[in-house]
Amino acid sequence: MIQTLRRFGIASLIVALGACSSAPTHFHTLVPSSAPPGSVAAPFVIDVQAVGVPPQVDQPALVLRHGATGVSVVDGERWASPLGDEIRGALVADLSTRLGTHDVHGLPHAKGEKVVRVQLDVRRFDSEVGGSATLEASWSVRSGDTAGAACASRASEPAGSSYDSLVEAHQRAIGQVADQVAAAVRAVAAGQSTCQ
């Protein structure tokens, strides 16, 4: 009888432990692998401000879109940091590479050093596994007292059938927006005011 109770207790413990275990959590980043900076150093630095994101996708986990109205939160697939920080980090990396400069946000810089400020506000960040990664954003570029440029961008990249390929598609979409922002930064730094 005692032996039967022990076996029953051990079996119950194994079942309980099995029920408590869950699938592993995977973390993703939008920041691309490091790339060498541009061959020509820019005569200015950039100050990339905090990035705003829509509250629907401002979650630790990936939020997937389904059809016209459906969304799902994938708890086992998470961002390495808050989504706004991930997008800002990717934008900083892309702009630094394209412009041959660095980001001084929150840091002191030399008096008289030319600083170009970049502000990006994400209006749409849609993720569809097997569909596309879509980014729509309004952004502005300013240098000192110059008028600067206020622009908008939309980028959509095909996403594969995995979460990794979806995140890579978002990296490419951010890269497309970074191309447009970089062109505007160059123009504003040269005293022009234009959207590309």
Summary of the structure (lengths in Angstrom):
residues: 196
radius of gyration: 22.6
end to end distance: 81.4
largest distance: 89.6
contacts: 565
relative contact order: 0.17
helix: 32%
strand: 31%
